[in-house]
Amino acid sequence: MSPRILIALVVAGIVGFGAGMMFWVVVPPDATTETPAAAPGAGAARQEHRERFFGGDPDRDVRGGQEMKPRW
């Protein structure tokens, strides 16, 4: 077997293995697609956490702000 054919087979094997791994990562097996059932009341707790995180500080004065472009 010539070295060119051997190198071509090795490269084709590596590319095929990489494509298979990428497909396996993008499309996981059906056994792992199950989602756990949410605990009762978890939606309200998540909503409250989200509101506290993104709500901001209403007492903070942000009207003046900071200049976007510094003066050199």
PyMOL commands that set and color helices and strands:
alter all, ss='L'
color gray80, all
select helices_A, chain A and resi 3-26+30-32+42-55
alter helices_A, ss='H'
color red, helices_A
deselect
rebuild
show_as cartoon
